[in-house]
């Protein structure tokens, strides 16, 4: 299998590559397509776990398994080897429980505003790097689950239409923001730049004009909740938002799947 990893990606050890379930995969693009299909199914699973304790490490492992378990035999299991990023493998379970306990405390005691809590949680989850691969995608989805379930807050537009698995400006911005957070500067993760500066705001997630067009709104919501979330950011309903809302009511399972293609 020929895998050319983008900048900031986690290389797989030979033993980990042997965990690939499908023998016919030979290139990175084929692997990305297969993983993307699995991720879409995993997101559907996540929408149904309304009573799950998202600050339990068992949920974190189960989420990873649901996102990648149809592709990799080691999905949902902590890595056992050192990587170019991540803490000592022997510390993963302890540090992850510390993060989850801290995130629960932040939420219960309103320690941070929702977005600051989200970027801190996301950064530390990536920094720990619990699994052999898929950590960035897993951490972005886990963070959005926290924002939606715990804070009832709009989701973060991580990809903005770009493929975060490929080398591009958006990925470079994202990786640079994570590295800045390593030094304690979390602002770049809340001010994500593409072709223009687009800063998140605590009042509504994205600037008013952007929220209605957010490609991820509704992927974690039940049918009625999806429409409510999309329309709640609009000062006045429009024909286009009414059409989008009606479409989601009828075709929400399809929207859930398609939205992940914008997730990266």
HUTA-V969693 format. One record per residue. N is the residue number from 0. RES is the residue in one small letter. BURIAL is # if it has 24 or more other ideal C-beta (glycine too) atoms within 12 Angstrom, else .. Layout:
n->[N N]
res->[RES RES]
burial->[BURIAL BURIAL]
This chain:
n->[0 1 2 3 4 5 6 7 8 9 10 11 12 13 14 15 16 17 18 19 20 21 22 23 24 25 26 27 28 29 30 31 32 33 34 35 36 37 38 39 40 41 42 43 44 45 46 47 48 49 50 51 52 53 54 55 56 57 58 59 60 61 62 63 64 65 66 67 68 69 70 71 72 73 74 75 76 77 78 79 80 81 82 83 84 85 86 87 88 89 90 91 92 93 94 95 96 97 98 99 100 101 102 103 104 105 106 107 108 109 110 111 112 113 114 115 116 117 118 119 120 121 122 123 124 125 126 127 128 129 130 131 132 133 134 135 136 137 138 139 140 141 142 143 144 145 146 147 148 149 150 151 152 153 154 155 156 157 158 159 160 161 162 163 164 165 166 167 168 169 170 171 172 173 174 175 176 177 178 179 180 181 182 183 184 185 186 187 188 189 190 191 192 193 194 195 196 197 198 199 200 201 202 203 204 205 206 207 208 209 210 211 212 213 214 215 216 217 218 219 220 221 222 223 224 225 226 227 228 229 230 231 232 233 234 235 236 237 238 239 240 241 242 243 244 245 246 247 248 249 250 251 252 253 254 255 256 257 258 259 260 261 262 263]
res->[x x x x x x x x x x x x x x x x x x x x x x x x x x x x x x x x x x x x x x x x x x x x x x x x x x x x x x x x x x x x x x x x x x x x x x x x x x x x x x x x x x x x x x x x x x x x x x x x x x x x x x x x x x x x x x x x x x x x x x x x x x x x x x x x x x x x x x x x x x x x x x x x x x x x x x x x x x x x x x x x x x x x x x x x x x x x x x x x x x x x x x x x x x x x x x x x x x x x x x x x x x x x x x x x x x x x x x x x x x x x x x x x x x x x x x x x x x x x x x x x x x x x x x x x x x x x x x x x x x x x x x x x]
burial->[. . # . . # . # # # . # . . . # # . # # . . . . . . . # . . # # . # # # . # # # # # # # # # # . . . . . . # # . # . # # # # # # # # # # # . # # . # # # # # # . . . # . # # # . . . . # . . # # . . # # . . # # . # # . . . . # . # # # # # # # # # # # # # # # # # # # # # # # # # # # # # # # # # # # # # # . # # # # # # # # . # # # # . . . . # # . # # # . # # . . # . . . . # . # # # # # . . . . . # . # . . . # # # . . . # # # # # # # # # # # # . . . # # # . # # # # # # . . . . . . # . . # # . . # # . . # . . # # . . # # # # # #]
